[in-house]
Amino acid sequence: MIHPTPIRISRRTRNLLLAGALAALLLIMWAAPSVPIIAIGGFALAIIISFPVRALSQIMPRGLAILVSFLSLAGLVVFAIAVLVPILIEQLSALIAATPAIAGEADRMLRSLVMMLADRNLLPGTPEDFISNLGEDLFNRAQALAERALGGLVGFVSGVISIGIALFGMLFVAAYLLIDVRRIKAAYLLAVPSRYRRDARELWDSFGFSLSRYLSGLAFVLIAQGVLSAIALAILGVPYAILLGAWVSITAIIPYLGAWLGAIPAVIVAFFVSPLTAVLTAIVFFAIQQIESNLLTPRIQGVAVRVHPIIILLAVIAGGEIAGLLGVVLAVPTVAVLRVLFDFFRVRITTEENY
C-alpha cells in the first residue's frame, strides 16, 4: 500500500485555507442563490420522505422502499401538473379577466357609501372632492393591476423550465441523501472524537426527530388548510375555489399570520357574490384558523419545537426583518434547531468550578 507524502502546514495556514474555502463557498451561494435553495429543499424533502421510507422498510428492502416512495411522489407531481395546474391557471386567468368588473362594482358601492355619508353631513367636503382625494379611479387601478398580473402570468409560464430544473435538483439531492444517509452518518460520527461519539449520535437523532416531525406536520397542515378551504368555498358557491384554496396553502406556511392572509382574497371575492356569502366565508375561515391554531399547530410545535408561542412569534418577526419572506419561512425550523442545540449543551457544559 502506497502511503501519501504528508504536506506539513502550520495551524495558521490551515485556518487561512479553511477561511478561504468558506469565503469561496459563500461567494458561490451569493452568485448562484438557487444552489442553497435546492440544497435546503432537497434536505427538507429527504426528511419528509424518510417517514414512508422508514415504514416501507419494515416490509421490503430499503432501496426498494426509497424507489416506491419517490415513484409515489412522482405520481402526485404528475397528477398536479396534469390536473391541478391547468385548473389553477384557468381560474387565475378568469379572476384576472373579471378584476375590472369587480373593481367597477366596488367603485359603484364606494360612491353609494360616500353619497350616503354626504346626505348625513358626515363628509368634510363634497362627495366629488372626497372621491377625488382617494386617488386614481378604482377601475383604472384594477385595469393596470390586471395587466401587470397577466404579464406576471406570462413570466410564470416562461419560467416553468427553471422551476422544473429546481424541482429535479431537490429530488436528486433528497434521493442521494436517503440512499447515502448511513454513509453520511458514519462519516459524521468518525469526524467526532471517540469519547464524544455517543453524544454525537444522540445529537443526530435529536435533529432528525425534531425536524422530521416539524416538516411532516407542516406539510399536513398546509394540505389540510388548502383542501378544507377549497371545499368550503365550493360549497358556499364562491368562484375560483381551487385557486383560493391553493393560495391558503401557500400563505399557511407563515406562522400565525398565514391563515389570515389566505382568508382576505376569499372574503373579498365572496363579498361580490353576496354580503351573506362573505360573512359565511369569514366564519368558515375563522373556524379553520381555530382548528389550525388550537389543534394542529400546537401538536406539531409541542412535539417538534417545544418553544413558547411568544418566542416563535418574535422569531418570525426577526426572520422577516433579516431575510424577508425566506426568513419568515425558516424562522420556526431555525428555532427548532437552536432548541435541540440548547438542550444538548445545557446538560453537558460545565464550568471549571464544578470539577
C-alpha positions in Angstrom: 0.0 0.0 0.0 1.4 3.4 -1.0 1.3 6.0 1.7 0.9 9.6 0.5 3.6 12.0 1.4 2.4 14.4 4.1 2.4 18.1 3.3 3.1 19.9 6.6 1.5 23.3 7.2 1.1 25.5 10.2 -2.2 25.9 12.0 -2.4 29.4 10.9 -2.1 28.3 7.2 -4.7 25.7 7.8 -7.1 28.2 9.3 -6.5 30.6 6.4 -7.2 27.8 3.9 -10.4 26.9 5.8 -11.5 30.6 5.9 -10.7 31.0 2.2 -12.8 27.9 1.4 -15.7 29.2 3.5 -15.5 32.6 1.8 -15.5 30.9 -1.7 -18.5 28.8 -0.7 -20.4 31.9 0.5 -19.5 33.7 -2.7 -20.8 30.8 -4.8 -24.0 30.8 -2.8 -24.4 34.5 -3.3 -23.7 34.3 -7.0 -26.0 31.3 -7.5 -28.8 31.7 -5.0 -30.7 28.7 -6.4 -28.0 26.4 -5.1 -28.7 26.8 -1.4 -32.5 26.8 -2.1 -32.1 23.5 -3.9 -29.9 22.1 -1.2 -32.3 23.2 1.6 -35.3 22.0 -0.3 -33.7 18.6 -1.0 -32.8 18.2 2.6 -36.3 19.1 3.8 -37.8 16.7 1.2 -35.5 13.9 2.3 -36.6 14.4 5.9 -40.3 14.3 4.9 -39.9 11.2 2.6 -38.0 9.4 5.4 -41.3 8.7 7.1 -42.7 6.5 4.3 -39.3 5.0 3.6 -38.9 4.0 7.3 -42.4 2.5 7.3 -42.0 0.6 4.0 -38.5 -0.6 5.1 -40.3 -2.9 7.6 -41.8 -5.0 4.7 -39.3 -4.5 1.9 -35.6 -3.7 1.3 -34.6 -0.1 2.0 -33.6 0.6 -1.6 -37.0 -0.6 -2.9 -38.7 1.4 -0.2 -36.9 4.6 -1.4 -37.9 3.8 -5.0 -41.6 3.2 -4.1 -41.7 6.4 -2.1 -40.2 8.5 -4.9 -42.4 6.9 -7.5 -45.5 7.8 -5.4 -44.2 11.3 -5.1 -43.6 11.5 -8.8 -47.2 10.3 -9.3 -48.5 13.1 -7.2 -46.4 15.6 -9.1 -47.7 14.3 -12.4 -51.2 14.5 -11.1 -50.7 18.1 -10.1 -49.2 19.1 -13.4 -51.8 17.2 -15.5 -54.9 18.1 -13.4 -54.4 20.9 -10.8 -52.1 23.2 -12.6 -54.4 23.7 -15.7 -57.3 24.4 -13.3 -55.3 26.9 -11.4 -54.2 28.7 -14.5 -57.7 28.7 -15.9 -59.2 30.1 -12.6 -56.4 32.7 -12.3 -56.9 33.9 -15.9 -60.7 34.1 -15.2 -60.1 36.1 -12.0 -57.8 38.5 -13.8 -60.3 39.0 -16.6 -63.0 39.6 -14.0 -60.9 42.1 -12.0 -62.1 45.2 -13.9 -65.8 44.3 -13.4 -65.2 43.6 -9.7 -63.4 46.9 -9.4 -66.2 48.7 -11.2 -68.7 47.2 -8.8 -66.5 48.2 -5.8 -66.3 51.7 -7.2 -70.1 51.9 -7.5 -70.5 50.7 -3.9 -67.9 53.2 -2.7 -69.7 56.1 -4.4 -73.0 55.0 -2.9 -71.5 54.9 0.5 -69.9 58.3 0.0 -73.3 59.8 -1.1 -75.0 58.2 2.0 -72.4 59.8 4.2 -72.8 63.2 2.4 -76.6 63.1 2.9 -75.9 62.9 6.7 -73.3 65.7 6.6 -70.6 63.3 7.7 -68.1 64.3 5.0 -65.7 67.3 5.3 -66.4 68.4 1.7 -68.4 67.5 -1.3 -68.7 63.8 -2.4 -66.8 64.7 -5.6 -63.9 66.2 -3.7 -63.8 63.3 -1.3 -63.7 60.7 -4.1 -61.1 62.6 -6.0 -58.9 62.7 -2.9 -58.9 59.0 -2.7 -56.5 58.9 -5.7 -56.9 57.5 -9.1 -60.1 55.9 -10.2 -60.5 52.3 -8.9 -61.4 50.9 -12.3 -58.2 52.2 -13.8 -56.2 50.8 -10.9 -57.8 47.4 -11.4 -57.1 47.6 -15.1 -53.4 48.3 -14.5 -53.3 45.6 -11.9 -54.9 43.1 -14.3 -52.3 44.0 -17.0 -49.4 43.5 -14.6 -50.9 40.2 -13.4 -51.2 39.0 -16.9 -47.6 39.9 -17.5 -46.6 38.1 -14.4 -48.6 35.1 -15.6 -46.7 35.1 -18.9 -43.5 35.3 -16.9 -44.5 32.5 -14.7 -45.3 30.2 -17.7 -42.0 31.1 -19.3 -40.2 30.2 -16.0 -41.7 26.7 -15.8 -38.4 25.2 -17.1 -36.4 26.9 -14.3 -38.9 25.7 -11.8 -38.7 22.2 -13.2 -34.9 22.2 -13.0 -35.1 23.3 -9.4 -37.6 20.6 -8.5 -35.4 18.0 -10.2 -32.4 19.2 -8.3 -34.3 18.9 -5.0 -35.5 15.4 -5.9 -31.9 14.5 -6.8 -30.5 15.8 -3.6 -33.2 14.1 -1.5 -32.7 10.8 -3.2 -29.0 10.7 -2.6 -29.4 11.9 1.0 -31.8 9.0 1.6 -29.6 6.5 -0.2 -26.3 7.6 1.5 -27.7 8.5 4.9 -25.8 5.7 6.6 -22.6 6.7 5.0 -23.2 10.3 5.9 -24.0 9.4 9.5 -20.9 7.2 9.7 -18.7 10.0 8.3 -20.2 12.4 10.8 -19.5 10.0 13.7 -16.0 9.3 12.5 -15.2 13.0 12.4 -16.0 13.2 16.1 -13.5 12.1 18.8 -14.3 8.6 20.0 -15.3 9.7 23.6 -17.9 12.0 22.2 -19.5 9.7 19.6 -22.3 8.5 21.8 -23.3 12.2 22.4 -22.9 12.9 18.7 -25.2 10.1 17.8 -27.8 11.4 20.3 -27.5 14.9 18.7 -28.0 13.4 15.2 -31.1 11.6 16.4 -32.5 14.7 18.1 -32.1 16.7 15.0 -33.7 14.1 12.9 -36.7 13.7 15.2 -37.3 17.4 15.7 -37.0 18.4 12.0 -38.8 15.4 10.6 -41.8 15.9 13.0 -42.0 19.6 12.2 -41.6 19.3 8.4 -44.0 16.4 8.0 -46.6 18.1 10.3 -46.2 21.4 8.4 -46.8 19.6 5.1 -50.0 18.0 6.6 -51.2 21.4 7.8 -50.6 23.1 4.5 -52.5 20.5 2.6 -55.3 20.3 5.2 -55.9 24.0 5.2 -55.9 24.3 1.4 -58.3 21.3 0.9 -60.7 22.4 3.7 -60.8 26.0 2.3 -61.4 24.9 -1.3 -64.2 22.5 -0.3 -65.8 25.1 2.0 -65.6 27.8 -0.7 -67.1 25.5 -3.3 -70.0 24.6 -1.0 -70.7 28.3 -0.4 -70.7 29.0 -4.1 -67.6 31.2 -4.1 -65.9 31.2 -7.5 -62.3 30.3 -8.0 -62.5 27.9 -5.0 -59.5 25.8 -6.0 -57.3 28.8 -6.8 -58.2 30.4 -3.4 -57.6 27.1 -1.6 -54.1 26.9 -3.2 -53.5 30.4 -2.0 -54.4 29.4 1.5 -51.9 26.5 1.4 -49.2 28.9 0.2 -49.8 31.5 2.9 -50.3 28.9 5.6 -46.5 28.4 5.7 -46.3 31.7 7.5 -46.9 31.1 11.2 -49.8 32.9 12.8 -50.4 35.4 10.1 -50.7 33.0 7.1 -54.2 31.9 7.9 -55.5 35.5 7.9 -53.6 36.5 4.8 -55.1 33.5 3.0 -58.6 34.5 4.0 -58.5 38.0 2.7 -58.8 37.3 -1.1 -61.5 34.7 -0.4 -63.7 37.1 1.7 -63.3 39.8 -1.0 -64.4 37.6 -3.8 -67.2 36.2 -1.7 -68.4 39.7 -1.0 -69.1 40.3 -4.6 -71.3 37.1 -4.6 -73.3 38.5 -1.7 -72.7 40.1 1.7 -74.1 37.0 3.3 -71.7 34.8 1.5 -68.8 37.0 2.6 -69.9 36.7 6.2 -70.2 32.9 5.9 -66.8 32.7 4.3 -65.3 34.8 7.1 -66.9 32.4 9.6 -65.6 29.4 7.8 -62.1 30.7 7.7 -62.2 31.7 11.3 -63.2 28.1 12.2 -60.4 26.7 10.0 -58.0 29.1 11.7 -59.1 28.0 15.1 -58.6 24.3 14.2 -55.2 25.1 12.9 -54.0 27.3 15.8 -55.6 25.3 18.6 -55.4 21.7 17.4 -52.9 21.1 14.6 -50.1 23.7 15.2 -49.7 23.1 19.0 -49.3 19.4 18.4 -46.6 20.0 15.8 -44.8 22.7 17.7 -45.3 21.0 21.0 -43.6 17.8 19.9 -41.1 19.1 17.4 -40.2 22.7 18.6 -41.1 22.8 22.3 -40.8 26.6 22.4 -43.3 29.1 23.8 -45.5 30.7 21.1 -44.2 34.2 22.1 -40.6 33.2 21.2 -41.9 31.7 17.9 -43.7 34.9 17.1 -40.7 37.0 17.9 -38.5 34.7 15.8 -40.9 35.0 12.8 -40.7 38.8 13.1 -37.0 38.8 13.4 -36.7 36.4 10.4 -38.9 38.7 8.3 -36.7 41.7 9.1 -33.5 39.8 8.5 -34.3 37.9 5.3 -37.8 38.8 4.2 -40.2 36.1 3.3 -37.5 33.4 3.3 -36.6 34.4 6.9 -40.2 34.1 7.9 -40.4 30.6 6.4 -37.2 29.4 8.0 -37.8 31.0 11.4 -39.6 28.1 13.1 -37.2 25.3 11.9 -34.3 27.5 12.9 -35.8 27.8 16.4 -36.2 24.0 16.4 -32.5 23.5 15.6 -31.5 26.1 18.3 -33.7 24.4 20.8 -32.1 21.0 20.1 -28.6 22.6 20.4 -29.6 24.3 23.7 -30.9 21.1 25.2 -27.8 19.2 24.1 -25.2 21.6 25.5 -27.2 22.6 28.6 -26.8 19.2 30.3 -23.1 18.8 29.1 -21.3 22.1 29.5 -19.9 22.6 33.0 -17.6 25.3 34.4 -14.2 24.6 35.9 -15.5 25.3 39.4 -17.7 22.2 39.2 -14.7 19.8 38.7 
